[in-house]
Amino acid sequence: MSLLCALAIVSASFETAHAVSCVETIAARFAKLTQTRMKLMGRCRDLVVTGHTAPPCPDSRTAAALEKARIKFHQLVNKHCGGGDETCGIGGDDTDLASIGWNVGQCPNVRDGNCTNSIAHCGDVAECLSCIGETSVDDAIALPYDSLVANPLTTEIGRCQETIGRSVVRYFAASTSALANCEQRDLDGKVAGTCPDPQKAMPRLARAEEKLVNRICGACGSGDDLCGGDDTPPEWIGFPTSCPAVTPPGGTSCARPINQLIDLIACVQCVTDFHIRCLDPMAVPILQSYPAQCR
């Protein structure tokens, strides 16, 4: 083998390893970024609805924590995708966008968003994902909180409201983690087919759904902690009378009237699923295409 051929093979191997590191970093850290935003925004909304602080959210403390998380995400993308100088857009040594599925020209946007920046290097990818993550999480967390009337936690309604919001935050974290872990195994060649896989991700998603239902039924349901009978009416909670008409990729429309507690639970799960299933492909476009209904 000639020296030139050997060098070409080494160079190709290096580029492949660099692309894998870049993809894995984006996938893992984007999931972490959205989970952090959901947790922080949920905590801020909790304090407002229980009367501990005044709106709006984010407040200055939450905004500072959100900015810290955003900066950390951009730093890690620079480090793992920005070449030897660990800086995207400088030096001509960034990870090739085509090798990570981001040779798309422009950020594909998300429902109700303004995420349309041009994609010329890995820094633009980070900016696109930051925008989409922020828009999606804020939209998802708005549903269980925006219509609520402030109630102290000492009241039954207050405890119910807090549980709905916190349950959505936990459901989001558990579901996004299950999918992110599945994609990591896919990138490592340990999963046959697309995510979610039936061996690990699907059972985890099912458990997350079960916990979402049980938590809300326990706090807002009848005296036996089950949904049905003398549940807290959605209008007492302050929930919208109809569910948003969004459709999770691979699912059916969330649009439905909200007459009972079970309708409320189905609505928050469906809308949260919409955002989860739209955010997930953005993290790994090399594995999945971005669903049209997410735009």
N, C-alpha and C positions, 0 to 999 in steps of 0.2 A: 504494500500500500504506500502510495506517495505521501510525502509530508503534507502537501496541500489537501489531499483527501482526508488525512487524519485530522488536520486542523478544522476542516469543514464539518466533520462528524462531531468533534468536540464542541465547536461553536453551536451546532444544531442542538446538541444535548443540553448545553448551557441555556440556550433560548427556551427550550421546552421546559426545563426545570424552573426557569424564571417565570414563565407563563403560568405554570401550575401554582407556584407560590403566590403569584398575583391573584389568580382566580380564587384560591382558597382564602386568602386574606380578605378580599372583597366580600365573599359570601359570608364568612364568619363575622366580620366586623360590621357589615351592614345589618345583619340580624341583631347584633348587640346594640347598634345605634338605635334601631327602631324600638327595641325592648326598653332601652333606657329612656327614650322620649315618652313612651307609653306610661312607664312607671312614674316619671316625674310629673307629667301632665295630669295623670290620675290623682296623684297625691295633692297637687295644687287644687284640682277641682273638688276633691274631698273637703279640703279646708274651707273652701268657699260655700259649698252646699250645706255644711254643718255649722256655718256661721262663725268660724274661727278667724277667717280673714275676709277681706273685701276683694271683689274682682278688680281687674281681669286676671286671667291666666294666660301666659306665665307671668308671675310676679318677678321682681328683680333677682331674687335668689334662685328661682327656678330657671330663669333665662340664663343666668351665669353658668349653671350646671349643664344646661342644654348646649351652650356654646362650647364649653369644655369638652363635651362628648363629641361634638361636630369636629372640633379641631383635632382631637385624637384620631378620629376616623380618617381625616385627610392626611395626617402625618403617617399613618400606617400604610395607606395606599401609596403615598410617595415612597416610603421605605421599600415596599415589596414590589412595586410596579414601575418605579421611576429610574431604574437602571443603576449604574455604579455611583452616580452622584446623589441617588435617592431623592430626586426632584423631578416631578412630572413636568414635561414641556420644555426641559432644558437639556442640552447635551446630545440630543439625538439618540439616546440609548434607552428610551422607555420601552416597556413591554409592548410588542406590536398589538394594536387594537383588534386585528382580525383573529389573533391567536387566543383572545379571551372573549370573543363574541361581541365586541363593542365597536366594530367598524360600521356604525349605523348613521353617522353624520350628525345626528341631532338627538337630544334627549327625547324619548317618546312620550313624555308627559303622563299624567294620571288624572282621573276624574276630579274636576274642580281645581285643577292645578295650573301653574304657569311655569312648568318645568320643561323648557324648550331650548336650553342652551346648546350651542354647537359642541360636538364631540371631536376634538382634534388630538387629545392625549389623555393620559390616565387621570390627570387633575380634573379634566372636564367630566370624566366618569364619576369621580367622587362628588363633584358639584351636582350633577344630575341626580345621583342617588340620595344625597342629602335633601334635595328639594322634594323628591318623590316621597321619601320617608317621612319628612315633616308634614307634607300635605295629607298623606294617607292616615298617619297616626292621629293627627288633629281632627280629621273627619270622623275617624272611628270612635275616638273618645268623646266627641261631641254628642253622639246619640244618647248614651246613658246619663248625660249630665245637663245638657243645655236647657231642657224644659223643666228641670226640677226647681221646686220652691224650697228655699233654705229651711231645714228642720234640724233641731238639736239631736245629737246622737242618743240622748236619753229617751227620745220618743220612738215608738215602733216604726213610724214612717221614716225617720232619720236613719235608723239601723238598716232598714230595707234599702233605702237609697244608696247608702254607703256600700252595702254588700253587692248591689248590682254593678256599680262602678268598679269596685275592686275585683269582682269576679271576671269582668271583661278584661281587665289588665292581666290577671293571672292566665286566663284562657289564651290571650294573645301571646304571652311569653311562652307558655307550654307548647302551643301549636307551631310558632315560628322556630322554636328550638328543635322540635321533632323534624320539621322539614329541613332545617339547616344541617342537622346531623345526617339526615338521609343523603343530602347532596354531597356532603363530605365523603360519605362512603361510596357514592357514585363516582366521584372524582378519583377515589382510590381504587376503583374497580371492584368494590365489594358488594355492590348492589346490581342485580340483574333487572334491567328495565328502568322505568322512570319512577320518580318519587311522587307520592308516598309509597313506600314498599310495604307489602302485607306482613313482613316479619317483625319489623320494629316500629316504623313510623305510624302505620295505621292503628295499631293498638294504643300507642301514645296519644294519638289524636282522639281516639274514642274515650280514653280515660279523661282527657281534658274536657271533652264535651259533657261527660257524666258529672264531673266535679262542678262545672258551670251551672248545670241544672240543679244539682243538689244544694249548692250554696244559696242560690236565689230562692229556691223553694223553701229552704230552711229558715231564711230570714223574712220572707215575704208571704209564705204560704199559710195554710191553716195551722191550727195548734199542733197537729201531728207532724209538722215539718214537711208535708207533702203538698204538691200543687193540686188544687181542686177543692171545691167547697167554699170556705170562707177566706179565700185569698185576699190580700190587699189589692183593691182595684187599681188598674194602671192610672186612672185619672187622679187618684189620691196621691200616687207617687209623683205625678207630674210628667208622665211619659207621653210622647206624641200619640195621636189617635190612629196614625197609619205608619207603616214601615217604609223606608225609602225604597224606591224601585231600582235597586241595583241587583246585578246577577253575578254571583261568584262563578269564576271559570269552572266549567264542568258541572254546575249546579242549576237551580231554578231561581226565578226572581224572588227577591225578598219582599216584594210589595204584598201587603196584607193589612186588613184592619186590626187594630190592637184593642180587643175587647176584654181579654182576660190575661192573667199572669202568664199562662203558657204561651200566649201570643207575643207577649213582651220578651220572654226568654228566646223564643224562636227568632224574633226580630234581631235582638242584639247578637245572637250567635251567627245568623246569616250575614249581617252587615260586617261583623268582624271577620268572618270567613272571606268575604269579598276582598277586604283589604289585605288579609294574609295571603290569599291566592294570587293577588296582583303584585304584592311586594316580592314574593318568593321568586318568580321568574326573573325579576330584575337583578337579583343577586348573582344568578348563574345563566346569563343568556347563551353561553356556550352549550348548555344542557337543555334549555327550554326557550321556546319563543314567547314573546310578550303577548298575552291575550288581547284581542281587539276590544272586548267589552270593558277593559280596564282604563282605556283612554278617555 
